[in-house]
Amino acid sequence: MVTWFGRRPQRVEVPRLTARGVAKSSVKVDIASLTPDLMHFLGQAAYFELGEFESLARAVATAPNLAAKEGLSAAAGRALSKHHGLIAEIRRRGTEPDVAMAPFVPALDHYRAQSQGSDWHELLLSCYLTGGLLEDFFVRLSDGLPRDAGPRIAQLLGEDSGTTVLVHELQAAITADAALGSRLAMWGRRLVGDTLLIARSAMPVCEPDVSAESRTEPVFTEIIAAHTRRMDGLGLTA
């Protein structure tokens, strides 16, 4: 899943992609220059995974049948496991987890409140799309972390998130109800903007003489392409 795991180059090649994932050209991206300091990264990623667990737990509580509850509980457990892994990294460096996560609570709580959706299916789509997009982003960004932490964190965040059950439930519902599919397609498109704002907040402020857009665009192009593939896989238009 993480093709750059175990390699720590200063600069990496990133394909420029169209909305449908077709490579256009390659540009060099200095990931290290876009990566925040380690504790900033760990605090934000840890609180994000805790929020993903809480959202999945809410989906478990409101699931319409036992099979969905069981599958979603496994996905929630994987998000919690990733959270605990990041917490262990924070404690390894002598910082209390609540101190590391506290700066990110207001923005991530607001983001999660805005991205819950109006019903169970919108909640499932939010968990699937926003969870996937931000995990992709944090894994990508981890390549700029120190060598004694980055590969381990990339492996942790790149582990299977157990989203098969979300895909199964969403595909079944969309197949049965075309109107639901149209509504979810709109909801999926709405989620992207707010999710990318959270991702951008993880990056250091760019130098005054460098265009922030030109430095970050290749990374976000890659992440959005993966988001588009998730939408396509559900039969939705990104």
N, C-alpha and C positions, 0 to 999 in steps of 0.2 A: 504494500500500500504506500509506503513512504520510500520513494526511490532514492532520496538523498540521505537516508539514515546511514550513519557510520562514516559519512564523508563530510569534511569541514572546509570546503573551498572558500576562499575569500569572496569570489564572485561566481555566480552560476548562470547558466543559460536558461532562459525562460521563453517558451514559444509564445508568440503573439497569436491570439485566437480570435475568431469571429464569434458571434453569438451562438453559433451552432458547433463550436469546437474545432473549426478548421484552421490549421496552422497557416500563418501568413509570413512571419519573419522572426528572427531571434534578436533579442536585445539582452545586454548584460545588466544584471541587477545586483547591487551590493547589499545583500540581505543584512549583513552586520550593521550597516548604517541605518537600517529601518527597524532594527530590533531594540526594544527598550532595555533598561537594566534588568537583571535577573529577578529581583524581588518584585518589581512592577509587573513583569510578565507572569510570575507565579501567583501573585495576589489576584490579578484580573482573571487568569485562566481558572484558578481554583474556585473563585466565586461564580464564574460562568458555569462550571460543571455542577456546582451545588444548585444553581438555578435550573439547569437542565434536569437534574434529579427531581426537583420540586414540581416542575411542569409535568414530567412523566408520571410522578406519583399522583398528580391531579387527574391525569388521563386514566390511570388505573382505577381511581375512586369512582370515576364517572363512566367507565366502560360498560357497554350494554350486555356483555356476556362473560362467562367465566374464562373461556379460551383467550379472549382479548386481555382480560385482567392478568392472566398468567404470563402471557408473552410480554406485555408491557411492564410487568414487575421485573422481569429479567433485564429489560433495557434500562429501567430506572436503576437497578442494581449496578449495571456497568458504568453508568454516569457517576454514581456514588463512589465506585471503586476508583475511577479516575480522579475524582475530587480528593479522596484520601491519599492517593499517590502524590498529588501536588502538595497536599498539606505536609506529607512526610519530607518533601524537598524543602519546604519553607522551614520546618523545624530543624532540619539538618544544618541550616545556616544560622541557627540561634534566634530566629524571629518567631513570635507567636502568630498563629494563623489569623486570628481576628484582627491583629494590627496590620498584617499584610493585605488582607481583603477589604478592610474598612473604607479606603478611598474610593473603591469601585462600587460600593453598595448602592448609593443613590441612583447613579446612571443605569446600572444593570437592573435594579428593581423597577425603575420606570420603563426601561426597554421591555422587560418581561411582562409587565402589566399591559403594555400596548400591543404585545405580540401573542397574547393568549388566544385571541379569537372569540367568536360569539357562540361556538358550540364545540362538541367533541371532535368533529372532523377537522375543523379549523385548528384546534389545539394539536391534534396529531400532525397536521401538516407543518405547523410552527415548530414542533419538536424535531421533525425530520429535516426540514430545510434550514432553519436557523442553527440547529445543533450541528448539522453537517457542514454548513458554510463556515461557522466559527471554529470548529475543530480543524477543518482544512487550513484555515488561516493561521491558527496557533501552531500547528505542526510546521507549516511553511516558515513561519517566523522563528521557530526554535532553532533553525539552522544557523542563526546569528548569535545564539547563546554560547557561553563558555563551554569549552570542550568537556569539562568534567560534569556537565549537566545536560547540555543540548541533546545528545543522542538518546539518553535515558528518557528525557521528557518527550521527545518525538515518538519513541516506541510506546510510551504510556498513552499518549493522546491518539496515536494512530491505531490502537487496538480496536477490534470490532465493537461497534456501539450497540449491536443487537437490534438494528432498525428494520430487520426483515418483517417483523410483525406490523410495524407502522405502514410499510409499503403494502403488505397483504390487505390490511383493513381498508386503506385508502383506495387501492385498486378495485376492491370488491364494491365499495360504496359508489365510486365514480362510474363503474360499469352499469350499476343498477339505476343510477340517477344522473342523466346528462346535465340537468340543471345544476346539480351539486358540483359536477366537474367544472362548469363555467364559473361558478362562484369561487371554487377553490383556486382556479387559475388566477383570478383577480387577486385573491388573498395572497397567493404565492408571490405575485409581482409586487404587491404592497410591502411585503416583508423585507425585500432586498435592500431598499434604501436605508431603513433603520438599522439593519444588521451590519451594513457596510460602515455606518457611522460608528458603531461599537468597535469594529475592526480598526478603523482609522485612529480611534482614541488610544489604541495600544502602541502606536508608533510615536517616536520622538518628534518634536517639532523640527521641520526641515530648516536648513541654513537659509538665511535671507536671500542669498544669491542663487539658490537652486530652486527650480520649479517643483513644488510638492507633487503636482499632478504627474509630471513626467517621470518622477522617481518611483511613485507608487502604482501607476497605471498598469505596468506589466504584471505585478503581483495580483492586483484585483481582477485583471483580465483572466488570469489562470483560475482564480477562485470562482468567478462568475460562470466560467465555462463548466465547472463541475456542478454548480447550482443548476445550470440549464440542463445538464444531463439528468439530474434528479427529477426535474420537472418533466422532461421528455419521457422518462421511465414510467411516470405515473399517467402519461397520456395528457399532460397539461401543457399549455403554451407559456413559456417563460417570457 
